[in-house]
Amino acid sequence: MKYEYKFEKVDLKSGLIEAKPKQEYHDIIDQHAQDGWRFVQIFAPSTISYGRASYFELIFERATV
């Protein structure tokens, strides 16, 4: 079986103590599930000061026909 993958970038807005997603990631996951994608993982690279990520990526997969 072969799979295709999709990556959805979600930017974070940084505050002094925490960073919050600019989009509601639960809604993004639900929408992709309705379109046949399976949520696989959240990937958050350390890209700004103090080891915080400035974004994360939602990774989805689905079987190809």
PDBQT receptor file of N, H, CA, C and O in Angstrom, charges set to zero:
ATOM      1  N   MET A   1       0.848  -1.180   0.000  1.00  0.00    +0.000 N 
ATOM      2  CA  MET A   1       0.000   0.000   0.000  1.00  0.00    +0.000 C 
ATOM      3  C   MET A   1       0.893   1.241   0.000  1.00  0.00    +0.000 C 
ATOM      4  O   MET A   1       1.908   1.287   0.695  1.00  0.00    +0.000 OA
ATOM      5  N   LYS A   2       0.510   2.228  -0.772  1.00  0.00    +0.000 N 
ATOM      6  H   LYS A   2      -0.315   2.191  -1.337  1.00  0.00    +0.000 HD
ATOM      7  CA  LYS A   2       1.256   3.483  -0.845  1.00  0.00    +0.000 C 
ATOM      8  C   LYS A   2       0.479   4.568  -0.121  1.00  0.00    +0.000 C 
ATOM      9  O   LYS A   2      -0.747   4.521  -0.028  1.00  0.00    +0.000 OA
ATOM     10  N   TYR A   3       1.218   5.549   0.391  1.00  0.00    +0.000 N 
ATOM     11  H   TYR A   3       2.214   5.588   0.315  1.00  0.00    +0.000 HD
ATOM     12  CA  TYR A   3       0.608   6.653   1.126  1.00  0.00    +0.000 C 
ATOM     13  C   TYR A   3       1.077   7.976   0.557  1.00  0.00    +0.000 C 
ATOM     14  O   TYR A   3       2.167   8.083  -0.006  1.00  0.00    +0.000 OA
ATOM     15  N   GLU A   4       0.239   8.973   0.714  1.00  0.00    +0.000 N 
ATOM     16  H   GLU A   4      -0.646   8.886   1.171  1.00  0.00    +0.000 HD
ATOM     17  CA  GLU A   4       0.647  10.348   0.429  1.00  0.00    +0.000 C 
ATOM     18  C   GLU A   4       0.568  11.128   1.735  1.00  0.00    +0.000 C 
ATOM     19  O   GLU A   4      -0.209  10.796   2.631  1.00  0.00    +0.000 OA
ATOM     20  N   TYR A   5       1.381  12.162   1.823  1.00  0.00    +0.000 N 
ATOM     21  H   TYR A   5       2.012  12.432   1.096  1.00  0.00    +0.000 HD
ATOM     22  CA  TYR A   5       1.457  12.937   3.061  1.00  0.00    +0.000 C 
ATOM     23  C   TYR A   5       1.168  14.398   2.786  1.00  0.00    +0.000 C 
ATOM     24  O   TYR A   5       1.440  14.922   1.705  1.00  0.00    +0.000 OA
ATOM     25  N   LYS A   6       0.610  15.036   3.798  1.00  0.00    +0.000 N 
ATOM     26  H   LYS A   6       0.389  14.610   4.675  1.00  0.00    +0.000 HD
ATOM     27  CA  LYS A   6       0.288  16.456   3.711  1.00  0.00    +0.000 C 
ATOM     28  C   LYS A   6       0.767  17.125   4.998  1.00  0.00    +0.000 C 
ATOM     29  O   LYS A   6       0.604  16.579   6.089  1.00  0.00    +0.000 OA
ATOM     30  N   PHE A   7       1.350  18.292   4.860  1.00  0.00    +0.000 N 
ATOM     31  H   PHE A   7       1.482  18.735   3.974  1.00  0.00    +0.000 HD
ATOM     32  CA  PHE A   7       1.873  19.040   5.998  1.00  0.00    +0.000 C 
ATOM     33  C   PHE A   7       1.148  20.371   6.087  1.00  0.00    +0.000 C 
ATOM     34  O   PHE A   7       1.118  21.131   5.119  1.00  0.00    +0.000 OA
ATOM     35  N   GLU A   8       0.565  20.657   7.240  1.00  0.00    +0.000 N 
ATOM     36  H   GLU A   8       0.589  20.040   8.027  1.00  0.00    +0.000 HD
ATOM     37  CA  GLU A   8      -0.182  21.898   7.463  1.00  0.00    +0.000 C 
ATOM     38  C   GLU A   8       0.570  22.721   8.512  1.00  0.00    +0.000 C 
ATOM     39  O   GLU A   8       0.668  22.328   9.674  1.00  0.00    +0.000 OA
ATOM     40  N   LYS A   9       1.093  23.859   8.081  1.00  0.00    +0.000 N 
ATOM     41  H   LYS A   9       1.013  24.178   7.137  1.00  0.00    +0.000 HD
ATOM     42  CA  LYS A   9       1.847  24.728   8.986  1.00  0.00    +0.000 C 
ATOM     43  C   LYS A   9       0.888  25.598   9.792  1.00  0.00    +0.000 C 
ATOM     44  O   LYS A   9      -0.027  26.208   9.238  1.00  0.00    +0.000 OA
ATOM     45  N   VAL A  10       1.106  25.650  11.106  1.00  0.00    +0.000 N 
ATOM     46  H   VAL A  10       1.849  25.155  11.556  1.00  0.00    +0.000 HD
ATOM     47  CA  VAL A  10       0.316  26.489  12.004  1.00  0.00    +0.000 C 
ATOM     48  C   VAL A  10       1.282  27.428  12.725  1.00  0.00    +0.000 C 
ATOM     49  O   VAL A  10       2.090  26.989  13.543  1.00  0.00    +0.000 OA
ATOM     50  N   ASP A  11       1.193  28.714  12.419  1.00  0.00    +0.000 N 
ATOM     51  H   ASP A  11       0.536  29.071  11.754  1.00  0.00    +0.000 HD
ATOM     52  CA  ASP A  11       2.053  29.701  13.066  1.00  0.00    +0.000 C 
ATOM     53  C   ASP A  11       1.624  29.924  14.508  1.00  0.00    +0.000 C 
ATOM     54  O   ASP A  11       0.451  29.781  14.851  1.00  0.00    +0.000 OA
ATOM     55  N   LEU A  12       2.587  30.276  15.344  1.00  0.00    +0.000 N 
ATOM     56  H   LEU A  12       3.540  30.393  15.066  1.00  0.00    +0.000 HD
ATOM     57  CA  LEU A  12       2.321  30.547  16.755  1.00  0.00    +0.000 C 
ATOM     58  C   LEU A  12       2.506  32.031  17.028  1.00  0.00    +0.000 C 
ATOM     59  O   LEU A  12       3.427  32.655  16.501  1.00  0.00    +0.000 OA
ATOM     60  N   LYS A  13       1.633  32.593  17.851  1.00  0.00    +0.000 N 
ATOM     61  H   LYS A  13       0.885  32.086  18.280  1.00  0.00    +0.000 HD
ATOM     62  CA  LYS A  13       1.831  33.969  18.310  1.00  0.00    +0.000 C 
ATOM     63  C   LYS A  13       2.451  33.870  19.699  1.00  0.00    +0.000 C 
ATOM     64  O   LYS A  13       1.907  33.220  20.592  1.00  0.00    +0.000 OA
ATOM     65  N   SER A  14       3.578  34.513  19.861  1.00  0.00    +0.000 N 
ATOM     66  H   SER A  14       4.020  35.040  19.136  1.00  0.00    +0.000 HD
ATOM     67  CA  SER A  14       4.331  34.394  21.103  1.00  0.00    +0.000 C 
ATOM     68  C   SER A  14       3.955  35.476  22.099  1.00  0.00    +0.000 C 
ATOM     69  O   SER A  14       3.839  36.654  21.761  1.00  0.00    +0.000 OA
ATOM     70  N   GLY A  15       3.771  35.042  23.325  1.00  0.00    +0.000 N 
ATOM     71  H   GLY A  15       3.865  34.085  23.599  1.00  0.00    +0.000 HD
ATOM     72  CA  GLY A  15       3.594  35.959  24.434  1.00  0.00    +0.000 C 
ATOM     73  C   GLY A  15       4.834  35.896  25.304  1.00  0.00    +0.000 C 
ATOM     74  O   GLY A  15       5.816  35.253  24.933  1.00  0.00    +0.000 OA
ATOM     75  N   LEU A  16       4.807  36.539  26.432  1.00  0.00    +0.000 N 
ATOM     76  H   LEU A  16       4.009  37.061  26.734  1.00  0.00    +0.000 HD
ATOM     77  CA  LEU A  16       5.965  36.508  27.318  1.00  0.00    +0.000 C 
ATOM     78  C   LEU A  16       6.181  35.131  27.940  1.00  0.00    +0.000 C 
ATOM     79  O   LEU A  16       7.322  34.718  28.150  1.00  0.00    +0.000 OA
ATOM     80  N   ILE A  17       5.107  34.428  28.233  1.00  0.00    +0.000 N 
ATOM     81  H   ILE A  17       4.181  34.764  28.063  1.00  0.00    +0.000 HD
ATOM     82  CA  ILE A  17       5.228  33.153  28.923  1.00  0.00    +0.000 C 
ATOM     83  C   ILE A  17       4.958  31.970  28.000  1.00  0.00    +0.000 C 
ATOM     84  O   ILE A  17       5.594  30.925  28.140  1.00  0.00    +0.000 OA
ATOM     85  N   GLU A  18       4.036  32.113  27.070  1.00  0.00    +0.000 N 
ATOM     86  H   GLU A  18       3.520  32.962  26.957  1.00  0.00    +0.000 HD
ATOM     87  CA  GLU A  18       3.673  30.988  26.224  1.00  0.00    +0.000 C 
ATOM     88  C   GLU A  18       3.397  31.428  24.794  1.00  0.00    +0.000 C 
ATOM     89  O   GLU A  18       3.210  32.612  24.514  1.00  0.00    +0.000 OA
ATOM     90  N   ALA A  19       3.376  30.456  23.905  1.00  0.00    +0.000 N 
ATOM     91  H   ALA A  19       3.528  29.495  24.133  1.00  0.00    +0.000 HD
ATOM     92  CA  ALA A  19       3.032  30.706  22.508  1.00  0.00    +0.000 C 
ATOM     93  C   ALA A  19       1.745  29.946  22.209  1.00  0.00    +0.000 C 
ATOM     94  O   ALA A  19       1.611  28.773  22.557  1.00  0.00    +0.000 OA
ATOM     95  N   LYS A  20       0.806  30.620  21.564  1.00  0.00    +0.000 N 
ATOM     96  H   LYS A  20       0.914  31.573  21.281  1.00  0.00    +0.000 HD
ATOM     97  CA  LYS A  20      -0.487  30.004  21.240  1.00  0.00    +0.000 C 
ATOM     98  C   LYS A  20      -0.653  29.942  19.726  1.00  0.00    +0.000 C 
ATOM     99  O   LYS A  20      -0.167  30.819  19.012  1.00  0.00    +0.000 OA
ATOM    100  N   PRO A  21      -1.338  28.908  19.234  1.00  0.00    +0.000 N 
ATOM    101  CA  PRO A  21      -1.562  28.815  17.787  1.00  0.00    +0.000 C 
ATOM    102  C   PRO A  21      -2.449  29.942  17.285  1.00  0.00    +0.000 C 
ATOM    103  O   PRO A  21      -3.397  30.348  17.957  1.00  0.00    +0.000 OA
ATOM    104  N   LYS A  22      -2.130  30.447  16.088  1.00  0.00    +0.000 N 
ATOM    105  H   LYS A  22      -1.360  30.117  15.542  1.00  0.00    +0.000 HD
ATOM    106  CA  LYS A  22      -2.955  31.490  15.475  1.00  0.00    +0.000 C 
ATOM    107  C   LYS A  22      -4.231  30.906  14.892  1.00  0.00    +0.000 C 
ATOM    108  O   LYS A  22      -5.200  31.634  14.673  1.00  0.00    +0.000 OA
ATOM    109  N   GLN A  23      -4.245  29.591  14.636  1.00  0.00    +0.000 N 
ATOM    110  H   GLN A  23      -3.458  29.000  14.814  1.00  0.00    +0.000 HD
ATOM    111  CA  GLN A  23      -5.427  28.902  14.136  1.00  0.00    +0.000 C 
ATOM    112  C   GLN A  23      -5.792  27.806  15.135  1.00  0.00    +0.000 C 
ATOM    113  O   GLN A  23      -4.930  27.319  15.867  1.00  0.00    +0.000 OA
ATOM    114  N   GLU A  24      -7.046  27.425  15.164  1.00  0.00    +0.000 N 
ATOM    115  H   GLU A  24      -7.746  27.820  14.569  1.00  0.00    +0.000 HD
ATOM    116  CA  GLU A  24      -7.486  26.344  16.048  1.00  0.00    +0.000 C 
ATOM    117  C   GLU A  24      -7.121  25.004  15.402  1.00  0.00    +0.000 C 
ATOM    118  O   GLU A  24      -7.767  24.571  14.448  1.00  0.00    +0.000 OA
ATOM    119  N   TYR A  25      -6.092  24.360  15.923  1.00  0.00    +0.000 N 
ATOM    120  H   TYR A  25      -5.567  24.711  16.698  1.00  0.00    +0.000 HD
ATOM    121  CA  TYR A  25      -5.605  23.140  15.288  1.00  0.00    +0.000 C 
ATOM    122  C   TYR A  25      -6.583  21.978  15.404  1.00  0.00    +0.000 C 
ATOM    123  O   TYR A  25      -6.545  21.074  14.569  1.00  0.00    +0.000 OA
ATOM    124  N   HIS A  26      -7.447  21.969  16.396  1.00  0.00    +0.000 N 
ATOM    125  H   HIS A  26      -7.478  22.703  17.074  1.00  0.00    +0.000 HD
ATOM    126  CA  HIS A  26      -8.467  20.906  16.483  1.00  0.00    +0.000 C 
ATOM    127  C   HIS A  26      -9.376  20.948  15.251  1.00  0.00    +0.000 C 
ATOM    128  O   HIS A  26      -9.728  19.908  14.694  1.00  0.00    +0.000 OA
ATOM    129  N   ASP A  27      -9.749  22.153  14.834  1.00  0.00    +0.000 N 
ATOM    130  H   ASP A  27      -9.464  22.998  15.286  1.00  0.00    +0.000 HD
ATOM    131  CA  ASP A  27     -10.599  22.310  13.653  1.00  0.00    +0.000 C 
ATOM    132  C   ASP A  27      -9.876  21.848  12.385  1.00  0.00    +0.000 C 
ATOM    133  O   ASP A  27     -10.483  21.239  11.504  1.00  0.00    +0.000 OA
ATOM    134  N   ILE A  28      -8.584  22.140  12.302  1.00  0.00    +0.000 N 
ATOM    135  H   ILE A  28      -8.090  22.634  13.018  1.00  0.00    +0.000 HD
ATOM    136  CA  ILE A  28      -7.796  21.720  11.137  1.00  0.00    +0.000 C 
ATOM    137  C   ILE A  28      -7.754  20.197  11.061  1.00  0.00    +0.000 C 
ATOM    138  O   ILE A  28      -7.929  19.629   9.983  1.00  0.00    +0.000 OA
ATOM    139  N   ILE A  29      -7.527  19.533  12.185  1.00  0.00    +0.000 N 
ATOM    140  H   ILE A  29      -7.385  19.994  13.060  1.00  0.00    +0.000 HD
ATOM    141  CA  ILE A  29      -7.476  18.069  12.218  1.00  0.00    +0.000 C 
ATOM    142  C   ILE A  29      -8.837  17.487  11.850  1.00  0.00    +0.000 C 
ATOM    143  O   ILE A  29      -8.914  16.544  11.062  1.00  0.00    +0.000 OA
ATOM    144  N   ASP A  30      -9.906  18.038  12.411  1.00  0.00    +0.000 N 
ATOM    145  H   ASP A  30      -9.843  18.803  13.051  1.00  0.00    +0.000 HD
ATOM    146  CA  ASP A  30     -11.252  17.550  12.096  1.00  0.00    +0.000 C 
ATOM    147  C   ASP A  30     -11.564  17.691  10.610  1.00  0.00    +0.000 C 
ATOM    148  O   ASP A  30     -12.112  16.770  10.003  1.00  0.00    +0.000 OA
ATOM    149  N   GLN A  31     -11.225  18.822  10.025  1.00  0.00    +0.000 N 
ATOM    150  H   GLN A  31     -10.780  19.569  10.518  1.00  0.00    +0.000 HD
ATOM    151  CA  GLN A  31     -11.505  19.051   8.604  1.00  0.00    +0.000 C 
ATOM    152  C   GLN A  31     -10.737  18.067   7.724  1.00  0.00    +0.000 C 
ATOM    153  O   GLN A  31     -11.295  17.513   6.777  1.00  0.00    +0.000 OA
ATOM    154  N   HIS A  32      -9.463  17.850   8.035  1.00  0.00    +0.000 N 
ATOM    155  H   HIS A  32      -9.010  18.300   8.805  1.00  0.00    +0.000 HD
ATOM    156  CA  HIS A  32      -8.681  16.903   7.243  1.00  0.00    +0.000 C 
ATOM    157  C   HIS A  32      -9.227  15.478   7.389  1.00  0.00    +0.000 C 
ATOM    158  O   HIS A  32      -9.225  14.716   6.422  1.00  0.00    +0.000 OA
ATOM    159  N   ALA A  33      -9.689  15.117   8.574  1.00  0.00    +0.000 N 
ATOM    160  H   ALA A  33      -9.691  15.736   9.359  1.00  0.00    +0.000 HD
ATOM    161  CA  ALA A  33     -10.267  13.785   8.787  1.00  0.00    +0.000 C 
ATOM    162  C   ALA A  33     -11.506  13.598   7.914  1.00  0.00    +0.000 C 
ATOM    163  O   ALA A  33     -11.720  12.518   7.364  1.00  0.00    +0.000 OA
ATOM    164  N   GLN A  34     -12.311  14.630   7.787  1.00  0.00    +0.000 N 
ATOM    165  H   GLN A  34     -12.137  15.507   8.234  1.00  0.00    +0.000 HD
ATOM    166  CA  GLN A  34     -13.510  14.554   6.927  1.00  0.00    +0.000 C 
ATOM    167  C   GLN A  34     -13.133  14.370   5.458  1.00  0.00    +0.000 C 
ATOM    168  O   GLN A  34     -13.902  13.813   4.675  1.00  0.00    +0.000 OA
ATOM    169  N   ASP A  35     -11.945  14.842   5.096  1.00  0.00    +0.000 N 
ATOM    170  H   ASP A  35     -11.320  15.295   5.733  1.00  0.00    +0.000 HD
ATOM    171  CA  ASP A  35     -11.461  14.725   3.722  1.00  0.00    +0.000 C 
ATOM    172  C   ASP A  35     -10.656  13.444   3.490  1.00  0.00    +0.000 C 
ATOM    173  O   ASP A  35     -10.065  13.264   2.425  1.00  0.00    +0.000 OA
ATOM    174  N   GLY A  36     -10.636  12.549   4.492  1.00  0.00    +0.000 N 
ATOM    175  H   GLY A  36     -11.116  12.694   5.357  1.00  0.00    +0.000 HD
ATOM    176  CA  GLY A  36      -9.971  11.262   4.330  1.00  0.00    +0.000 C 
ATOM    177  C   GLY A  36      -8.528  11.192   4.803  1.00  0.00    +0.000 C 
ATOM    178  O   GLY A  36      -7.863  10.176   4.599  1.00  0.00    +0.000 OA
ATOM    179  N   TRP A  37      -8.032  12.249   5.428  1.00  0.00    +0.000 N 
ATOM    180  H   TRP A  37      -8.572  13.075   5.594  1.00  0.00    +0.000 HD
ATOM    181  CA  TRP A  37      -6.658  12.257   5.931  1.00  0.00    +0.000 C 
ATOM    182  C   TRP A  37      -6.626  11.752   7.372  1.00  0.00    +0.000 C 
ATOM    183  O   TRP A  37      -7.539  12.024   8.152  1.00  0.00    +0.000 OA
ATOM    184  N   ARG A  38      -5.577  11.020   7.719  1.00  0.00    +0.000 N 
ATOM    185  H   ARG A  38      -4.835  10.800   7.085  1.00  0.00    +0.000 HD
ATOM    186  CA  ARG A  38      -5.362  10.535   9.082  1.00  0.00    +0.000 C 
ATOM    187  C   ARG A  38      -4.278  11.381   9.720  1.00  0.00    +0.000 C 
ATOM    188  O   ARG A  38      -3.195  11.538   9.157  1.00  0.00    +0.000 OA
ATOM    189  N   PHE A  39      -4.567  11.931  10.901  1.00  0.00    +0.000 N 
ATOM    190  H   PHE A  39      -5.447  11.803  11.358  1.00  0.00    +0.000 HD
ATOM    191  CA  PHE A  39      -3.577  12.723  11.634  1.00  0.00    +0.000 C 
ATOM    192  C   PHE A  39      -2.478  11.793  12.127  1.00  0.00    +0.000 C 
ATOM    193  O   PHE A  39      -2.761  10.749  12.715  1.00  0.00    +0.000 OA
ATOM    194  N   VAL A  40      -1.220  12.171  11.889  1.00  0.00    +0.000 N 
ATOM    195  H   VAL A  40      -0.990  13.019  11.411  1.00  0.00    +0.000 HD
ATOM    196  CA  VAL A  40      -0.080  11.338  12.267  1.00  0.00    +0.000 C 
ATOM    197  C   VAL A  40       0.692  11.942  13.434  1.00  0.00    +0.000 C 
ATOM    198  O   VAL A  40       0.978  11.252  14.413  1.00  0.00    +0.000 OA
ATOM    199  N   GLN A  41       1.032  13.237  13.336  1.00  0.00    +0.000 N 
ATOM    200  H   GLN A  41       0.800  13.798  12.541  1.00  0.00    +0.000 HD
ATOM    201  CA  GLN A  41       1.937  13.818  14.322  1.00  0.00    +0.000 C 
ATOM    202  C   GLN A  41       1.940  15.332  14.251  1.00  0.00    +0.000 C 
ATOM    203  O   GLN A  41       1.629  15.925  13.218  1.00  0.00    +0.000 OA
ATOM    204  N   ILE A  42       2.301  15.953  15.378  1.00  0.00    +0.000 N 
ATOM    205  H   ILE A  42       2.554  15.472  16.217  1.00  0.00    +0.000 HD
ATOM    206  CA  ILE A  42       2.622  17.381  15.405  1.00  0.00    +0.000 C 
ATOM    207  C   ILE A  42       4.131  17.483  15.513  1.00  0.00    +0.000 C 
ATOM    208  O   ILE A  42       4.742  16.861  16.382  1.00  0.00    +0.000 OA
ATOM    209  N   PHE A  43       4.736  18.272  14.626  1.00  0.00    +0.000 N 
ATOM    210  H   PHE A  43       4.239  18.778  13.920  1.00  0.00    +0.000 HD
ATOM    211  CA  PHE A  43       6.173  18.485  14.634  1.00  0.00    +0.000 C 
ATOM    212  C   PHE A  43       6.420  19.958  14.948  1.00  0.00    +0.000 C 
ATOM    213  O   PHE A  43       5.907  20.835  14.253  1.00  0.00    +0.000 OA
ATOM    214  N   ALA A  44       7.202  20.231  15.988  1.00  0.00    +0.000 N 
ATOM    215  H   ALA A  44       7.618  19.518  16.552  1.00  0.00    +0.000 HD
ATOM    216  CA  ALA A  44       7.493  21.615  16.380  1.00  0.00    +0.000 C 
ATOM    217  C   ALA A  44       9.001  21.819  16.447  1.00  0.00    +0.000 C 
ATOM    218  O   ALA A  44       9.622  21.500  17.461  1.00  0.00    +0.000 OA
ATOM    219  N   PRO A  45       9.590  22.342  15.393  1.00  0.00    +0.000 N 
ATOM    220  CA  PRO A  45      11.030  22.588  15.404  1.00  0.00    +0.000 C 
ATOM    221  C   PRO A  45      11.400  23.737  16.336  1.00  0.00    +0.000 C 
ATOM    222  O   PRO A  45      10.631  24.686  16.488  1.00  0.00    +0.000 OA
ATOM    223  N   SER A  46      12.535  23.657  16.940  1.00  0.00    +0.000 N 
ATOM    224  H   SER A  46      13.159  22.886  16.816  1.00  0.00    +0.000 HD
ATOM    225  CA  SER A  46      13.022  24.732  17.799  1.00  0.00    +0.000 C 
ATOM    226  C   SER A  46      13.684  25.774  16.911  1.00  0.00    +0.000 C 
ATOM    227  O   SER A  46      14.784  25.555  16.403  1.00  0.00    +0.000 OA
ATOM    228  N   THR A  47      13.017  26.905  16.724  1.00  0.00    +0.000 N 
ATOM    229  H   THR A  47      12.124  27.083  17.137  1.00  0.00    +0.000 HD
ATOM    230  CA  THR A  47      13.520  27.864  15.738  1.00  0.00    +0.000 C 
ATOM    231  C   THR A  47      13.742  29.279  16.252  1.00  0.00    +0.000 C 
ATOM    232  O   THR A  47      14.354  30.087  15.555  1.00  0.00    +0.000 OA
ATOM    233  N   ILE A  48      13.258  29.607  17.463  1.00  0.00    +0.000 N 
ATOM    234  H   ILE A  48      12.761  28.950  18.029  1.00  0.00    +0.000 HD
ATOM    235  CA  ILE A  48      13.491  30.949  17.975  1.00  0.00    +0.000 C 
ATOM    236  C   ILE A  48      14.139  30.864  19.352  1.00  0.00    +0.000 C 
ATOM    237  O   ILE A  48      14.447  29.771  19.827  1.00  0.00    +0.000 OA
ATOM    238  N   SER A  49      14.341  31.977  19.974  1.00  0.00    +0.000 N 
ATOM    239  H   SER A  49      14.091  32.865  19.588  1.00  0.00    +0.000 HD
ATOM    240  CA  SER A  49      15.069  32.029  21.238  1.00  0.00    +0.000 C 
ATOM    241  C   SER A  49      14.442  31.168  22.325  1.00  0.00    +0.000 C 
ATOM    242  O   SER A  49      13.238  30.910  22.320  1.00  0.00    +0.000 OA
ATOM    243  N   TYR A  50      15.257  30.741  23.227  1.00  0.00    +0.000 N 
ATOM    244  H   TYR A  50      16.234  30.950  23.231  1.00  0.00    +0.000 HD
ATOM    245  CA  TYR A  50      14.855  29.926  24.375  1.00  0.00    +0.000 C 
ATOM    246  C   TYR A  50      14.281  28.572  23.965  1.00  0.00    +0.000 C 
ATOM    247  O   TYR A  50      13.538  27.959  24.732  1.00  0.00    +0.000 OA
ATOM    248  N   GLY A  51      14.614  28.102  22.773  1.00  0.00    +0.000 N 
ATOM    249  H   GLY A  51      15.217  28.600  22.150  1.00  0.00    +0.000 HD
ATOM    250  CA  GLY A  51      14.169  26.797  22.321  1.00  0.00    +0.000 C 
ATOM    251  C   GLY A  51      12.706  26.702  21.950  1.00  0.00    +0.000 C 
ATOM    252  O   GLY A  51      12.185  25.598  21.796  1.00  0.00    +0.000 OA
ATOM    253  N   ARG A  52      12.035  27.818  21.804  1.00  0.00    +0.000 N 
ATOM    254  H   ARG A  52      12.459  28.715  21.929  1.00  0.00    +0.000 HD
ATOM    255  CA  ARG A  52      10.620  27.819  21.424  1.00  0.00    +0.000 C 
ATOM    256  C   ARG A  52      10.462  27.701  19.920  1.00  0.00    +0.000 C 
ATOM    257  O   ARG A  52      11.292  28.176  19.145  1.00  0.00    +0.000 OA
ATOM    258  N   ALA A  53       9.387  27.063  19.534  1.00  0.00    +0.000 N 
ATOM    259  H   ALA A  53       8.712  26.677  20.163  1.00  0.00    +0.000 HD
ATOM    260  CA  ALA A  53       9.060  26.993  18.114  1.00  0.00    +0.000 C 
ATOM    261  C   ALA A  53       8.245  28.224  17.729  1.00  0.00    +0.000 C 
ATOM    262  O   ALA A  53       7.465  28.734  18.532  1.00  0.00    +0.000 OA
ATOM    263  N   SER A  54       8.429  28.695  16.504  1.00  0.00    +0.000 N 
ATOM    264  H   SER A  54       9.063  28.280  15.852  1.00  0.00    +0.000 HD
ATOM    265  CA  SER A  54       7.616  29.808  16.012  1.00  0.00    +0.000 C 
ATOM    266  C   SER A  54       6.408  29.292  15.235  1.00  0.00    +0.000 C 
ATOM    267  O   SER A  54       5.509  30.054  14.882  1.00  0.00    +0.000 OA
ATOM    268  N   TYR A  55       6.403  27.990  14.976  1.00  0.00    +0.000 N 
ATOM    269  H   TYR A  55       7.134  27.371  15.263  1.00  0.00    +0.000 HD
ATOM    270  CA  TYR A  55       5.289  27.339  14.287  1.00  0.00    +0.000 C 
ATOM    271  C   TYR A  55       5.357  25.849  14.587  1.00  0.00    +0.000 C 
ATOM    272  O   TYR A  55       6.351  25.354  15.118  1.00  0.00    +0.000 OA
ATOM    273  N   PHE A  56       4.303  25.150  14.244  1.00  0.00    +0.000 N 
ATOM    274  H   PHE A  56       3.495  25.552  13.812  1.00  0.00    +0.000 HD
ATOM    275  CA  PHE A  56       4.369  23.695  14.234  1.00  0.00    +0.000 C 
ATOM    276  C   PHE A  56       3.670  23.196  12.986  1.00  0.00    +0.000 C 
ATOM    277  O   PHE A  56       2.893  23.919  12.362  1.00  0.00    +0.000 OA
ATOM    278  N   GLU A  57       3.948  21.967  12.631  1.00  0.00    +0.000 N 
ATOM    279  H   GLU A  57       4.579  21.380  13.137  1.00  0.00    +0.000 HD
ATOM    280  CA  GLU A  57       3.328  21.371  11.466  1.00  0.00    +0.000 C 
ATOM    281  C   GLU A  57       2.497  20.170  11.894  1.00  0.00    +0.000 C 
ATOM    282  O   GLU A  57       2.940  19.336  12.684  1.00  0.00    +0.000 OA
ATOM    283  N   LEU A  58       1.296  20.100  11.362  1.00  0.00    +0.000 N 
ATOM    284  H   LEU A  58       0.936  20.778  10.721  1.00  0.00    +0.000 HD
ATOM    285  CA  LEU A  58       0.448  18.935  11.537  1.00  0.00    +0.000 C 
ATOM    286  C   LEU A  58       0.725  18.027  10.341  1.00  0.00    +0.000 C 
ATOM    287  O   LEU A  58       0.693  18.476   9.195  1.00  0.00    +0.000 OA
ATOM    288  N   ILE A  59       0.994  16.760  10.609  1.00  0.00    +0.000 N 
ATOM    289  H   ILE A  59       1.020  16.395  11.540  1.00  0.00    +0.000 HD
ATOM    290  CA  ILE A  59       1.329  15.826   9.549  1.00  0.00    +0.000 C 
ATOM    291  C   ILE A  59       0.165  14.842   9.387  1.00  0.00    +0.000 C 
ATOM    292  O   ILE A  59      -0.293  14.228  10.350  1.00  0.00    +0.000 OA
ATOM    293  N   PHE A  60      -0.295  14.714   8.144  1.00  0.00    +0.000 N 
ATOM    294  H   PHE A  60       0.077  15.213   7.361  1.00  0.00    +0.000 HD
ATOM    295  CA  PHE A  60      -1.414  13.839   7.806  1.00  0.00    +0.000 C 
ATOM    296  C   PHE A  60      -0.976  12.839   6.742  1.00  0.00    +0.000 C 
ATOM    297  O   PHE A  60      -0.054  13.099   5.969  1.00  0.00    +0.000 OA
ATOM    298  N   GLU A  61      -1.653  11.685   6.714  1.00  0.00    +0.000 N 
ATOM    299  H   GLU A  61      -2.402  11.474   7.342  1.00  0.00    +0.000 HD
ATOM    300  CA  GLU A  61      -1.409  10.720   5.655  1.00  0.00    +0.000 C 
ATOM    301  C   GLU A  61      -2.728  10.104   5.206  1.00  0.00    +0.000 C 
ATOM    302  O   GLU A  61      -3.718  10.110   5.937  1.00  0.00    +0.000 OA
ATOM    303  N   ARG A  62      -2.718   9.572   3.989  1.00  0.00    +0.000 N 
ATOM    304  H   ARG A  62      -1.913   9.566   3.395  1.00  0.00    +0.000 HD
ATOM    305  CA  ARG A  62      -3.838   8.776   3.502  1.00  0.00    +0.000 C 
ATOM    306  C   ARG A  62      -3.322   7.830   2.437  1.00  0.00    +0.000 C 
ATOM    307  O   ARG A  62      -2.341   8.109   1.748  1.00  0.00    +0.000 OA
ATOM    308  N   ALA A  63      -4.000   6.717   2.322  1.00  0.00    +0.000 N 
ATOM    309  H   ALA A  63      -4.797   6.490   2.881  1.00  0.00    +0.000 HD
ATOM    310  CA  ALA A  63      -3.625   5.729   1.319  1.00  0.00    +0.000 C 
ATOM    311  C   ALA A  63      -3.969   6.252  -0.067  1.00  0.00    +0.000 C 
ATOM    312  O   ALA A  63      -5.001   6.895  -0.258  1.00  0.00    +0.000 OA
ATOM    313  N   THR A  64      -3.106   5.974  -1.023  1.00  0.00    +0.000 N 
ATOM    314  H   THR A  64      -2.268   5.451  -0.867  1.00  0.00    +0.000 HD
ATOM    315  CA  THR A  64      -3.376   6.362  -2.404  1.00  0.00    +0.000 C 
ATOM    316  C   THR A  64      -4.044   5.200  -3.105  1.00  0.00    +0.000 C 
ATOM    317  O   THR A  64      -3.881   4.041  -2.725  1.00  0.00    +0.000 OA
ATOM    318  N   VAL A  65      -4.780   5.528  -4.111  1.00  0.00    +0.000 N 
ATOM    319  H   VAL A  65      -4.913   6.470  -4.419  1.00  0.00    +0.000 HD
ATOM    320  CA  VAL A  65      -5.523   4.494  -4.854  1.00  0.00    +0.000 C 
ATOM    321  C   VAL A  65      -4.714   4.011  -6.023  1.00  0.00    +0.000 C 
ATOM    322  O   VAL A  65      -5.165   3.142  -6.770  1.00  0.00    +0.000 OA
TER     323      VAL A  65
